[in-house]
Amino acid sequence: MANPNSALAPPADEQPMGSRAIDKIEKLLTRAAELAAEQGIETEVFMDAAWEACLEARPGLREKLVDKELKAQLRKLRKRGLVGQA
């Protein structure tokens, strides 16, 4: 049996009333992972598909993450003196 992901759920004594949704998500993810393993799907392929589904479910998240990465890269370049500040 797979171990529950503690990053998804707060400790049992702190779980909100909507914790049933987290439980359902964990069960669905567990079943999806089991199915992928049964079918011989590589872990990386499964994880890529799960991440893509997450991005598709949250409009604008992909763009937000791209912007965040670009800003981080610019900060690094500025710190190294390769890009000027405006």
C-alpha positions in Angstrom: 0.0 0.0 0.0 1.3 3.4 -0.9 2.2 5.9 1.9 -0.1 8.9 2.1 1.6 12.2 1.0 1.9 14.3 4.2 2.5 17.4 2.0 -1.1 17.1 0.8 -2.8 16.8 4.1 -2.3 18.6 7.4 -1.9 16.5 10.6 -5.1 14.6 11.6 -5.8 16.9 14.5 -5.7 20.0 12.2 -7.7 18.7 9.2 -10.5 21.0 8.1 -14.0 19.9 7.4 -13.1 19.6 3.6 -10.4 17.0 4.3 -12.7 14.5 2.6 -11.7 16.1 -0.7 -8.0 15.6 0.1 -8.7 11.9 1.0 -10.6 11.4 -2.3 -7.7 13.1 -4.3 -5.1 10.9 -2.5 -7.2 7.8 -3.4 -7.5 8.8 -7.0 -3.8 9.5 -7.3 -2.9 6.2 -5.6 -5.2 4.4 -8.1 -3.7 6.3 -11.0 -0.2 5.4 -9.9 -1.1 1.8 -9.4 -2.7 1.6 -12.9 0.4 3.3 -14.4 2.6 0.7 -12.6 0.4 -2.2 -13.7 0.7 -1.0 -17.3 4.5 -0.5 -17.2 4.4 3.2 -17.5 7.7 4.8 -16.5 7.5 6.9 -13.3 8.7 10.0 -15.1 6.0 9.7 -17.8 3.3 9.3 -15.1 4.7 12.3 -13.1 4.8 14.5 -16.3 1.2 13.6 -17.1 0.1 14.3 -13.5 1.9 17.7 -13.6 0.4 18.5 -17.0 -3.1 17.7 -15.7 -2.5 20.0 -12.7 -1.5 22.8 -14.9 -4.4 22.3 -17.2 -6.8 22.4 -14.3 -5.6 25.8 -13.2 -5.8 28.3 -16.0 -3.0 30.9 -15.8 -0.8 28.8 -13.5 1.6 27.8 -16.4 2.1 31.4 -17.3 2.6 32.5 -13.7 5.3 29.8 -13.3 7.0 30.8 -16.5 7.1 34.5 -15.4 8.4 33.5 -12.0 11.2 31.4 -13.6 12.1 34.3 -16.0 12.3 36.7 -13.1 14.6 34.3 -11.2 16.9 34.0 -14.2 17.0 37.8 -14.6 17.9 38.2 -10.9 20.8 35.7 -11.4 22.1 37.5 -14.5 21.9 40.9 -12.8 23.7 39.5 -9.7 26.5 38.3 -12.0 26.5 41.7 -13.8 25.5 40.3 -17.1 22.2 42.2 -17.4 21.6 45.8 -16.4 18.8 47.0 -14.2 16.1 49.3 -15.6 
